[in-house]
Amino acid sequence: MWGSSQALTAARASEEDHSQGELLDDFKHYSWQSRPNPRGHQQWFIPPIIGLLQTADFDIKKEAAWVISNTTAGGLPQHIGYIIECGCIKPMVDLLTVSDVRVVGVALEAIENILKMGKSQQAEQGLPENPVVALVEQADGLMKIEGLQEDPNEDVYQKAMSILENYFPLEDDDAELTANAGNNQFQFGAQMPQGGFNFGNMGGAA
């Protein structure tokens, strides 16, 4: 039979789960397209969502992953840049090793969308490399995506192959690879582009 302290702990846990669920439900219905400035009044709920993705129970993590994936699919570039700065890449990469195929697919879609945004930024700003590639590699994302080439699920396999081919191509020339590594060594320690992800006018004042 539970004592009073155990009952109180259980009640608090139930209340916390409920509030987490409410936060996720509210965020699912949020219109990103109508809120162009991610650092405005809506910034209060992005870090908590990332926090749930990092530390919550798996059922909550799944919902948080859907929210982040939907944001990367439907948000503006500055929204995606903001969730990167809030630390979304590592917890999304960590979901690539779970046994739930749907969650792995959601994580792959989010990572692909983030890489796509980085590639666009590379082209627009004339950067030597896609700035998101290094962030995914630092989170062990490349290794985990390569591991999914052995996944028995065809959709997961195809998505992983597409990401590898489009964003992590193999170097045909070993000499060129060595030269590039020497010339761009400073790139590998960077957390993100200096000054953050620059998308010009971030939507004005909040």
C-alpha positions as CSV (number, residue, x, y, z in Angstrom):
1,M,0.0,0.0,0.0
2,W,1.4,3.4,-1.0
3,G,2.3,5.9,1.7
4,S,1.4,9.6,1.4
5,S,4.8,10.5,-0.1
6,Q,4.4,7.9,-2.8
7,A,0.9,9.1,-3.6
8,L,2.1,12.7,-3.8
9,T,4.9,11.8,-6.1
10,A,2.6,9.9,-8.4
11,A,0.1,12.8,-8.4
12,R,2.8,15.3,-9.3
13,A,4.1,13.0,-12.1
14,S,0.5,12.7,-13.5
15,E,0.1,16.5,-13.3
16,E,3.4,17.0,-15.1
17,D,2.5,14.5,-17.9
18,H,-0.8,16.3,-18.3
19,S,0.8,19.7,-18.6
20,Q,3.4,18.4,-21.0
21,G,0.6,16.9,-23.2
22,E,-1.3,20.3,-23.1
23,L,1.8,22.1,-24.2
24,L,2.3,19.7,-27.1
25,D,-1.3,19.9,-28.1
26,D,-1.2,23.7,-28.1
27,F,1.9,23.7,-30.2
28,K,0.5,21.3,-32.8
29,H,-2.2,23.8,-33.7
30,Y,0.2,26.8,-33.8
31,S,0.4,28.6,-37.1
32,W,4.1,29.1,-37.9
33,Q,3.4,30.8,-41.2
34,S,1.5,33.6,-39.4
35,R,4.3,34.2,-36.9
36,P,7.4,35.1,-38.9
37,N,9.6,36.1,-36.0
38,P,10.7,33.1,-34.0
39,R,12.3,35.2,-31.3
40,G,9.1,37.1,-30.6
41,H,6.3,36.3,-28.2
42,Q,6.2,32.6,-29.3
43,Q,9.8,31.9,-28.2
44,W,8.5,30.7,-24.7
45,F,7.4,27.3,-25.9
46,I,10.2,26.3,-28.3
47,P,12.8,25.6,-25.6
48,P,10.3,23.6,-23.5
49,I,9.5,21.4,-26.5
50,I,13.2,20.7,-27.1
51,G,13.5,20.0,-23.4
52,L,10.7,17.4,-23.7
53,L,12.5,15.9,-26.7
54,Q,15.7,15.5,-24.6
55,T,14.4,14.3,-21.2
56,A,10.7,13.3,-21.2
57,D,9.3,9.7,-21.2
58,F,9.3,8.1,-24.6
59,D,5.6,8.6,-25.3
60,I,6.1,12.4,-24.7
61,K,9.3,12.3,-26.8
62,K,7.3,10.9,-29.7
63,E,4.8,13.7,-29.6
64,A,7.6,16.3,-29.3
65,A,9.4,14.7,-32.3
66,W,6.2,15.1,-34.4
67,V,6.0,18.7,-33.4
68,I,9.6,19.5,-34.3
69,S,9.3,17.5,-37.6
70,N,6.2,19.4,-38.5
71,T,8.0,22.7,-37.7
72,T,10.8,21.8,-40.0
73,A,8.4,20.9,-42.8
74,G,6.0,23.8,-42.5
75,G,8.1,26.6,-40.8
76,L,10.0,29.4,-42.4
77,P,13.8,29.2,-42.6
78,Q,14.1,31.4,-39.6
79,H,11.9,29.1,-37.6
80,I,14.1,26.1,-38.5
81,G,17.3,28.1,-37.7
82,Y,15.8,29.0,-34.3
83,I,15.0,25.4,-33.3
84,I,18.6,24.4,-34.4
85,E,19.9,27.1,-32.1
86,C,17.7,25.7,-29.3
87,G,19.4,22.3,-29.6
88,C,17.0,20.1,-31.6
89,I,19.6,18.2,-33.7
90,K,21.1,15.9,-31.0
91,P,17.8,14.6,-29.5
92,M,16.4,14.0,-33.0
93,V,19.5,12.1,-33.9
94,D,19.2,10.0,-30.8
95,L,15.7,8.9,-31.9
96,L,17.2,7.2,-34.9
97,T,18.1,4.2,-32.8
98,V,14.7,3.5,-31.2
99,S,12.7,0.5,-32.2
100,D,9.6,2.4,-33.2
101,V,9.8,2.6,-37.0
102,R,7.4,5.6,-37.3
103,V,9.5,7.6,-34.8
104,V,12.6,6.8,-36.8
105,G,10.9,8.0,-39.9
106,V,9.8,11.2,-38.3
107,A,13.3,11.9,-37.0
108,L,14.8,11.3,-40.5
109,E,12.3,13.6,-42.1
110,A,13.2,16.4,-39.6
111,I,16.9,15.9,-40.1
112,E,16.5,15.9,-43.9
113,N,14.5,19.2,-43.7
114,I,17.1,20.8,-41.5
115,L,19.9,19.7,-43.8
116,K,17.9,21.1,-46.8
117,M,17.6,24.5,-45.0
118,G,21.3,24.4,-44.4
119,K,22.0,23.7,-48.1
120,S,19.8,26.7,-49.1
121,Q,21.7,28.9,-46.7
122,Q,25.0,27.7,-48.1
123,A,23.9,28.7,-51.6
124,E,22.4,32.0,-50.6
125,Q,25.3,33.1,-48.5
126,G,28.1,31.6,-50.5
127,L,29.3,29.4,-47.7
128,P,32.0,26.8,-48.4
129,E,30.0,24.0,-46.7
130,N,26.5,23.3,-45.6
131,P,26.6,24.5,-41.9
132,V,24.1,21.9,-40.7
133,V,26.2,18.9,-41.9
134,A,28.9,19.5,-39.3
135,L,26.2,19.8,-36.6
136,V,24.6,16.5,-37.6
137,E,28.1,14.8,-37.7
138,Q,29.0,16.2,-34.2
139,A,25.7,14.6,-32.9
140,D,26.8,11.2,-34.3
141,G,24.1,11.6,-36.9
142,L,26.2,10.4,-39.9
143,M,27.1,7.2,-38.1
144,K,23.5,6.5,-37.1
145,I,22.1,7.3,-40.6
146,E,24.7,5.0,-42.1
147,G,23.6,2.3,-39.7
148,L,20.0,2.6,-41.1
149,Q,21.2,1.3,-44.4
150,E,20.8,-2.1,-42.8
151,D,17.3,-1.4,-41.5
152,P,14.8,-4.0,-42.7
153,N,12.1,-1.3,-43.2
154,E,12.1,-0.2,-46.8
155,D,10.9,3.4,-46.1
156,V,13.6,3.9,-43.4
157,Y,16.3,2.5,-45.7
158,Q,15.3,4.7,-48.6
159,K,15.1,7.8,-46.6
160,A,18.5,7.1,-45.0
161,M,20.0,6.5,-48.4
162,S,18.5,9.7,-49.8
163,I,20.0,11.7,-47.0
164,L,23.4,10.2,-47.4
165,E,23.5,10.7,-51.2
166,N,22.3,14.3,-51.0
167,Y,24.2,15.6,-48.0
168,F,27.0,13.2,-47.2
169,P,28.4,12.1,-50.6
170,L,31.5,9.9,-50.6
171,E,34.7,11.6,-51.9
172,D,36.0,9.8,-55.0
173,D,39.4,11.4,-54.7
174,D,41.3,10.6,-51.5
175,A,43.8,13.4,-52.2
176,E,41.0,15.9,-52.6
177,L,39.5,14.7,-49.3
178,T,42.8,15.1,-47.5
179,A,43.3,18.6,-48.9
180,N,39.9,19.7,-48.0
181,A,40.3,18.4,-44.5
182,G,43.5,20.4,-44.1
183,N,42.1,23.6,-45.5
184,N,38.8,23.5,-43.6
185,Q,39.9,21.9,-40.4
186,F,38.4,24.8,-38.4
187,Q,34.9,23.9,-39.6
188,F,34.7,20.8,-37.5
189,G,34.7,22.5,-34.2
190,A,32.0,25.0,-35.0
191,Q,28.7,24.7,-33.3
192,M,26.9,26.8,-35.9
193,P,27.8,29.7,-38.2
194,Q,29.3,32.7,-36.4
195,G,26.5,34.9,-35.2
196,G,24.0,32.1,-35.6
197,F,21.9,31.3,-38.6
198,N,21.5,34.5,-40.6
199,F,18.3,34.9,-42.6
200,G,18.4,38.6,-43.0
201,N,15.4,40.4,-41.4
202,M,14.0,38.0,-38.8
203,G,10.5,39.3,-39.1
204,G,10.9,42.6,-37.3
205,A,10.0,43.4,-33.7
206,A,8.0,40.9,-31.7
